Amino acid sequence: MKMRQIKEGMEVVGFDGVQIGVVDGIDGDRIKLKKSEDGHHRHKGHHRYISMNFVDSVDECEVRLCSDADIVQLFEEEKSGRPVKS
């Protein structure tokens, strides 16, 4: 199963090749992304979560999603499961 192949430190990229974040771990059926402290992402300073339903493939260093990065970011969640606010 793809979920067991996903490890901390792997890059998470959209179908378009745009990086969304870096895996911090797995939380239930979601990928927990590392906190962004560089201000590059609009959600600086907290974890974001992506549903495993978006995972298309996993290789040794990358999780590739089945949608472009801008689409996936619309469906990112907070720890509570609520949508991330822009």
N, C-alpha and C positions, 0 to 999 in steps of 0.2 A: 504494500500500500504506500502511496506517495507520502502520507503523513509521517511515516517512520523514517523516510529518507531526508526529511527537512531537519537541518541542524542549525544551531546558533551560529551567527556570523555569515550565513549565506545571503547573497544579494537577492532581493525580490524585484523582478522587472515585469513590466507590462508586456503584452504581445508585441507592442511597437518597439521594445528594447529600452524603454525609458525606465530608469531606476525609481522604484517607489520607496524603498527602504531596505533595512537589514534585519534579518530574523534575530529576535531576542529569545524566542522559544515558542512552544505550542501551548495554547490555553484552550482545552476542550476541542472544538472543531474550528478553531481560528488560529491564524498566525499572529503572534504578538511581535510587533516591530520595535526595534530599539528606539529610545527617545532621541529626538533630534535637538541638538543643542547649538547647532551652527546657524540657526535662523533661516536656512535654505528652504525648509518646509514651512508651510503656513501654520503648522500645529507644533510649534517648538515647545520642548520641555515635558512632554508626556508621551506615553505609549499609544500607539494606534493599532487596531486589530483588523485583519482581513479574513473573511470567510474562506475556508478550505475549498468551497465550491468554485472559487476563481482559479485554482491551481490547474494548469494545463500539463506541465512537466517539471521534473526535478532532475538536475544532474549533480555532479560532485560539488559545485560551488554556486549554483544559481537555481532559484525557484522562478519559473516562467509562468505568468498568468495568462488566462484565455481572453482577456480584454485589454485594450489600450490603457495606459497608466491614468489618463485623465478620467476615464470611465470608472476604473477601480477606486480611485480616490473619492468619488462621489458616494461610494458605499462603505468607506472606512467607518469603523466603530470605536467608541470609547470602551473602557473595561466593562462598563455596565451593560453594553450592548446597544446603547443609544448611538445614533449617527454622530460623527464628528462634525462640529459646527465650523463653518468657514469663517 
